[in-house]
Amino acid sequence: MPVSVLESALFKDMFGTAAMRAVFDDAATVRRYVETEVALARVQGRLGIIPPQAASAIEARADAAAIDMDELRVETEIVGYPILPLVHQLSRMCGAEGEYLHWGATTQDIMDTATVLQVRDALAIIDDDLAALDGILDALALRYRDTPMAGRTHLQHALPITFGYKAAVWLLMVRRHRERLAQLRPRVLIGQFGGAAGTLASLGDEGLAVHAALMQELGLGATPVTWHVARDGLAETVQFLALVAGSLGKIAVDIMLMMTNELGEAFEPFVKGRGASSTMPQKRNPISCELMWSASKTVRQHAGLALDAMLQDFERATGPWHVEWTAVPEAFVLTAGALHQARFMLGGLEVDTARMASNLDLSGGLIVAEAVMMGLAPHIGRQTAHDVVYDACRIAATSRRRLADVLNEDARVVDRLDSEAIERLCAPANYLGAAPDMVDRMRARPYPGLA
């Protein structure tokens, strides 16, 4: 029985995606280890640090697909890390030239660089998903730019907004995440090569040259000093994923509430049987939203783990490194799963504009009490207008009457505003403020670094 939903045949495609799992699975991880070892040999052969023929033989013969995974697993359990047993197998494949494998490197160099290569692939997937979600939300914001609905604060009617405005707020978060992703790449996609204690002492005067050539070969950035125990780059990556998942969780909460019978304003796409109950045939549960919400909670915990992993002792840590082996891949898989659910859910979102209009009128005009107050304020003063409208709202709420009708019976109001003006002020669609304009501003303003 799997111990994680990410490994479960039943649940893995609900909480993650095949594409993201493929970036971090055992086969991909070993391929990245071998890619790093081969790249190291190639640049060292080019620089004359190892015989060029040995580098050529290593490049030709080192085959990740030929690694005996059972043997690697057994020896990794003994050693505690996979690189020494991996080098043993690669050395046998390469014959005598295999003696030049792993020249001047240490285990963490290979594992960290492989992880960064995986992170590069994983961020590309996240980037594509965010771009797709950007397009979906942009289209929603445009389509519903002028569609009035109740804006809610503290779960109560506040002021009218438009559904396009709500979608634009979601879009704002997504575009800021795309900006963050563009900004973090140079800080995170940095290879690792420092040798035993990070000083490259085993390569003498050639250490820095090998370091530079290896990073160029792999298409990675280079730091001026080894980052074996400076884990802020990977920690930042997981914090970024937690921010993305958190925003998706916020969207999920909104849609889950809008799907309630009491609101009924928006719904996940209908798929026969999706969200069904085993006992209640009427149910249509918000499954994608629930998965997004769950991911936001879980990735948040991985963000904490990644911060804990930064507390490393001296020049090579005694254990915090291992925490990343869980936090990094799981955070990526969960975030990818949440983005997949968001693309499905928002891409096919069913919006009931008639129900939005009905809910907007639910309070009989109380939702635009501020509009009445501001319309009356130039005549009697703002504070007095507030008190007058407050009294009218209490009467309307307790008697279940329209606010306009109550206002038309108040001499303090009708002496200044005629019935037509009162009706106009009490119409929610007339009090949308800059919401539609904000939609336009949001759609017209991609963030730096976006295509």
N, C-alpha and C positions, 0 to 999 in steps of 0.2 A: 504494500500500500504506500503511495507517495506521501511524503511528509509536507509537501507544499502544493498549493493550487497551481503553481507555475510548472510543476512536473506532472500534474494529474491529467490523464487522458480525458477525463470528464470536464475539467475546468480550465485547462491551460489556454484555450483559445477564447475564453471569456475574460480572463485577467491579463492576457498577454497576446502577442502575435508571433506567428511562425518566423517572420522576417527578423524580428528582434532576438528571438531565442537563437536563431541561426548565427547571430553575431557572437554570442557568448557560449555556445555549447562546447563540449569537450573537443570535438573535431576542429572547430574554428580556433579554439584556444591553442591547440597544438600546432595548427598551421601557422599561427602568428609567432609562436615560439621559434619554429623552424625558419620562418621568413626572417626573423631578427638574427638568428645565428648565421644564416647564409649571407645576409647583407653584411654582417660584421666581417665574415671571411672575405667577401668580395672586395670590400674597401681596404682591408688589410693587405690583400694580395696586390691591389692596385698601388698601394703605398710602399710595397716591398717589405712589409713587416712580417708576413708569412710568404712562403714561396708561391708565386703566381699559379703554378700548376696544382698546388694543393687547394688554392681557392677555387680553381676551375673544377677540380674533382668534387669538392664539397658542394658547389653549386649544381653540378650534374647529378650527384648521387643522393643528396639529402632529400628524402621524400617523406613528407608528413603522413601521406596516405599509407605508407608501409610501417608506421610505428605500431608495435604490438601494445594495444591499449591495456590489456590485462596485465602484462608485465610492467608497464608504466605505472599502473595503479598500485600494484603490490609494492614496487620499489619506492614510490612516492610516500606511501604510508610508513615505510621504514625511515627514509631520509627526512621526510617532513616537507619537502619541496619537490616539484617535478623536474627541475632542470638538470640536475646531475644524472638521474636515470635516463632522461631524454638524450643527453649528450652521449651517454654510453651507447645507446641504440644507434644514434646518428654516426658515431665513430665507427661502429661495426659496418654500417652501410658504406662508409666512405673509404674503408681500407686504411692503408698506412697514412694517407693524407688526412684522415680523420683526427690524427694527433694535433692538428692545427685548429681544430674547432674550439670555440669559446675562449679564444686567445685574449687574455687580459680582462675578461668579463667576470662578473659575479652573477649569482642567481637572480638577484633582484633587478639587475640591469635588464635581463631578458624578459622577466615577468612584467616589470613595469612598462617596458616599451611595448610589449605585446598588448597589455591592457590599454595603453594609449591608442594603439592602432585599432583596437576594438571600439574604443570610445569614439574615435573618428568616424567609423562606420555607423555606429549607433546614433551619433549626433546628426548624421546625414538623414537617417530615417526620421528622427524627431523633426528636423527642419522641413522635410517634405510634408509631414503630417500637419505641422503648424501652418505651412503655406496653404495647404488644402482647406484647413479650418478657417483660415483668414478669408479665403474666397467664399466659403459658405456663409460666414457671418456678415461679410460685406453685402452679399446678396440679400440676406434677411433684413439687414438694416435699410437697404434701399427699398425693398418691397413693402416694408411696413413703416416707412419713414413717417407717414402721417396717420397711422392707425392709432386712435386714442385708446388708452386703457388706464386702469387705476394704478397709480404709483403708490407703493406701500412702504411705510416706515413702522418699525416695531410691530409688523404683521397687521397693521391697520391702514385703512385708506388715508393717504396723505394729500397728494395733489395729482392731477392727471399728467400722464406722460404718454409717449407713444411706444408701441412695441419695437419699432425701429430704433428708438433711443436706447431701449434695454439691450438690444442686439449690438448696438454701437459700443456700449459699455463693455460687453463681453469682447468685442473686437479690439478695444483698447488694450485689454490684458494680453490678448494673443500677439498683437503687434509689439508690445513691449517685450514679450518673451522672445520674439524673433530678433529684436534688437539685442537682447541679452546674449542670445546664442551667437550672434555674429561677433560680439565683443569678447566672449569668453574663449572662443576657439584659439586665439593666439596664446592665451595664458595656459590652456589645458593641453593642447596638442604638442607637447614637448616630450621628446624621447629621453631615455635614461641610459647613461653609460658612464660609470665612475670607478668600476673595479671594487675591490674588497672593502675599503673604507671610504670610497668616493674620490680618492686622490689620483687615480690612474697610475699609481706608482709602478705597477708591473710593466707598463709600456714606456717607461722612461720619458725621453723628450718627445716621443711620438703620440703621447696620450691625447692631447688636445686636438691634434690633427685627425686622429681616428674618430674621436668624438664628433667633430664637425662633419667629416665625410660620411659617417654612419647616419647622422640625422638628415643630411642632404639626400642620401640614398633612399631613405624611408619616407622622405617628404614630410619630415617633422621639424618642429622648431628646436632650438637648443638654448639651454640656460648657461650662464657663465660659470656656474658652480653646480655640483651634483645635488639633486633634490631627493636623495634616498629617504630622508626624514622630514622633508618639507612637503607635506601632503595637501597643501591648500588648493592645488589645482583640481585634484580629484574630489576634494570636499566641495569646492565651488560647483563642480559639475552636478553633484547630487543635490546640492541646495537649489540649483537651477531646475532640476527635475521636480523637486518638491514644490517649487513655485508654480510650475506648469500644472502639476497635478492638483495643487490647491485651487487654481483658477478654474480648472475643469470641475472640481468639487463644488465650487460656488455656483457655476452654471447648472450643475446637476440638482442642487438644492432648489434653485429657482424653478426649474422645469418640474421637479417632483411636486412642489407645492401647487404649481399651475395645473397639474394633472389631477389634483384632488377633485372629488365630486362637487365640493362646495365652490370651487373656482372654475374648473373645466375650461381653461383658456388655451392650453396648448398640450399636445400629446406626442409621445414617441411614435415613430412610424408603426403602422399596424402590420404585423406579420402574424398569420394565423397560429395560434397557440402560444405566441410570445407573451410572457407575463401572466399566463393563465394560472389559476388556482386549482389544486386537486379536489377541492370541495365546493368552491364558489364559482359557478360558471360565468358570472358577470364580471369577474375581476380582469383588469388590464394593468398589471403592475409595471412600474417604471424601471425595467431591468437595466437598461444601459446607464441610467442615472445612478442606480444603486451601485453598479460596478465602478463608475467614475468616482462616486463618493468614497467607496471603499479604498480605491487606489490612492485618493488624496490623503486618507488617514495613514495608510501603510507606508507610502513614500516619505511622509513626514517623519516617521520613525527611522527610516534609513538615513534621512538627513542628519538626525541626531547621531546615528552610528558613525557617519562619515566625519562628523566633528570630533567625536571621541577618538577616531583613528588618527587625528592630527597630533595627539599627545604621545610623541615617540621619544624614546630615550636615546641619548647620545647619537652616535653616527649610524646605528642600525638598531631598529626596535626589537623588543622581545616578544611582541604579540599584536600590537595594534594594527599592523599591516594586514593581518588575517581578516580583520573586520571588514576591510574593503572588498574582500573576495565575495562577501555576501551582499554588502550594501550597494556596490556599483552595478553589478548585473541585474539584481532584482529590481532596483529603482528604475533602470532603463526598461525592463520588460513590463513592469506595472504601468509606467507612464505611457509606453507605446500602446498597451492595452486600453488605457483610458482614452487616449487620443483616437484610437480606432472606434471605440464606442461613441465618442463625441461626434466624429465624422458621420457615422451611421445615423445617430439620433438627430442631430441638427440638420443634416442633409435631407432628411425626410420628415422634418418636424411638421406636425399638423397644427395649424393655428386657427382657432375659432374666434374670428373677429366679432361675430354677433354676440358671443358670450362675453367678450371683453367689454363691448358696449353696454350690455345688460348689467354687468358687475359695476361698471363705472357709474351707472344710475342707481345703484343699489341703495345709496344713502339719501336719495331724493335731493341731491344737490349739496349735501354737506361737504363733499370733497372739494368744492370750490369756495368754501367759506372765506378763504384768504382773498380770492378775487373780489368778493363782495366788500370785504373790509377795505381793500386797496381802492376800490371804486368809490366808496363812501368817504374815505379818509380826507380827500381834498376839501370836502364840504364841512366836516365836523371835527377833523383832527384824527390822527391815527389811533391814539389810545381810546378815545371815545368810540370810534368806529369799531375797534376790537371788542369793547364791552357790549355794544349794541348787537353786533353779529353773534357774539358768544351767547347772549341771552336768546337770540332767535334760534340758534343751533340747538340749545337745550330744549326749547319748546318743540322744534321740529322733530328732534330725536325721540322725545317722550310721547308725543302725540302721533308719531309716524306720518307726518305730513311733509310735503315738499317745502324746502327752505324758501323758495320763491314765494309760495303762498303765505308763509308766516311773515316774511319781510314786507309783503304788500299790505299787511295789517298793522304795521308799525309806523306810527306817524313820524318818528325820528328818521325813518328811511324814506317814506313816500313824499315827505316834504322836499327831499333833495333829488330823488331818483324816481322816474316814472316806471310803469310796469314793464315797458319794453326794455328799458335799461336794466331792470332787475332780472328779467328773463335772460338777457344777453350775458350778464355777469354770472348767472347760475348755470350756464351751458358749459359743461366740462371741455368740449372741443374748442372753446374759445380761450382756454387758459392753459395752453401747452408750452408757453414760454418759448425758449430757444431750442427746445428739444429737436424739432426737425432740422434747424440750422446746425445743431451739434452733430447730427448724423452726417450732414454734408461735410462738415469740417473733419470728422473722423475718417470718412471715406477718402477724402482728398489728401490726407497727410500720412503717408507711409513713413516709417521711422528710418533713420540713417542705417545704411548697410543693407536695406531691402532692395530687391531688384525692382 
